[in-house]
Amino acid sequence: MTRSRTVNPPHSGASLEAAVIRQAREHPQRGQGKAAEDLNALGYAISTSGVRYIWRKHGLETTYKRLKALEAGADGAAHELTAAQKELLRRGDVTRKLARKSRQGASGSDSLLPDQRRSHILLGAAELFVRHGYSNTSIRDIARQAGLLPGSVYHYFPAKEDLFIAVHREGFRQLISRVEDAIRQEKEPWRKLELACAAHIEAAVGDNSIHKITGTGLFSIHEQGLQRRLKEDRERYDQLFRQLVRELELPRAIDQTLFRLSLLGAVNWARVWYRTGKKTPRDIARAMIAIFRGQAMTHRGRRP
């Protein structure tokens, strides 16, 4: 007996457009290519450029605009944004305010709040450190990236090393907050560790350059002076995972330090091989914890 294959009927222009808009609202941080891929899987025949056309038509062509639409309840429904989405909006608001002030001239730029200008410099520096590395990035490059004069950067950061440390400090602050938010409601130790790993991977593979440079700073070898100044911030993040591993009550045969460092190395390495559209950060974290948990269980009951 031959089984018939179900074929999705063609969609009208109106229903296709509604699906593209719905995709933007349900997954605001996905790009046009991934949106087109997902829509095609649902039976909608549309290209990346087709998604881009419809998003532009409705003012949804950037992640910032899509999140703004969600925040405003443009579809008539209330949406609670995640901490990461709120942070993207905050940075977008700062960038746009800086751009407006820049167009108004230097006097307008001088009226910016210090924390806004500082955040903008940090973001610009992180983008260049990720793209070109610490040694190949100058203060002049960072000032140009931020749309400021070099003197404005030096006002906040006396040297490039100070700026590099500040990027890491802010990154670790955000990363710790992100992990703590993810595990706050969970009680089961292995599940807590899985959620923490998922939050770490999401940050490492996302589009936030500050998170990317922070992930690199966990394991990269920098100049001795930088290493010393990074140590305290790295230790604060490491302590969070120390506690999570301690709660597992691993068999005595397993070295908790090596267990923790191996796990952190695995989740951090995801930023190198991760590909959008395949496994999600949550899928990856779940699989990794299953492997580590399986290894731990094989030692259960053994003598050290």
Residue, then its C-alpha position, 0 to 999 in steps of 0.5 A: m500500500t502506497r502512503s500518500r504524502t501530505v503537501n501543504p497548500p499554497h499560501s495567499g499573499a495575505s497569509l504569507e505576510a501575516a506568517v512573516i510578521r508572526q515569525a518576527r514577533e515570536h522570534p525577534q532575535r532570529g535573522q532573515g535567513k533563519a526566519a525564511e528557513d523556518l517559514n519554508a519548513l512550515g510550508y511557506a515559500i519565501s526567500t530571505s529577501g522576501v522576508r526582508y521586504i516584508w519586515r521593512k514594510h512593517g518597520l521590523e527589519t532590525t532586532y531592535k525594531r522587532l523588540k521595540a514592537l513587542e515592548a509596545g504591544a504592537d500586536g495587541a498583546a502584552h509581552e514580557l521581554t527576557a533580561a537579554q532582550k531588555e539589555l539589547l533594547r537598552r544598548g540600542d536606545v543608547t546607540r540611537k541617542l548617541a547618533r542623534k546627539s552626534r548629528q546635533g554637533a559636539s555641544g549636543s554630544d557633551s550633554l550625554l549622561p556619563d554612563q551612556r557614553r561609557s556603555h557606548i565606548l565599551l560596546g565599540a571596544a568589545e566589537l573591535f577586540v572580537r574582530h581584530g584582537y587586543s593587540n591590533t586595536s588602538i584607542r583611535d580605532i575604538a573612538r572611531q567605532a564609537g563616533l567619538l574623539p580619542g580624548s573622549v575615550y581617554h576621559y573614561f579610560p586612561a589606557k587601552e588596558d583599562l578599557f579591556i579590563a572594563v569590557h571583561r568586568e561588564g561582561f562578567r557582571q552581565l553573565i553572572s546576572r544571566v546565569e543567576d536569573a536562569i537558575r533562580q527558580e530551579k532546585e534540582p542540582w543537575r537541572k540547575l547546572e544544565l540551565a546555567c550551561a544553557a545561559h552561558i552558551e546563549a551568551a557565547v554564541g549571541d551577537n553581544s560582543i561584550h559576552k563574546i570577549t568575556g567568554t574568550g577571557l575565561f581561557s585566553i592567555h593575555e599579557q601577565g599584567l592583564q591576566r592578573r587584573l582579570k583574575e578577580d572577575r574570572e574568579r567571581y564567575d568560576q565561584l558560581f560554577r563551583q557552587l553548582v558542582r558542589e551541589l551535585e554531591l559527585p562520587r568521591a572518585i571524581d575530582q570536582t575541580l577537573f569536572r568543573l573546568s572540563l564542563l566550562g571548557a566544553v560550553n565555552w568551546a561551543r562558540v567556535w563550532y556552533r551553527t545557527g539553525k541546528k541544535t539550540p543552546r538549550d539542546i546543547a547544554r542538555a546533551m552535555i550534561a547528559i554526558f557528564r552526568g553519565q560519566a559521574m554515574t559510572h563512578r557511583g559506588r566506586r572507591p576513590 
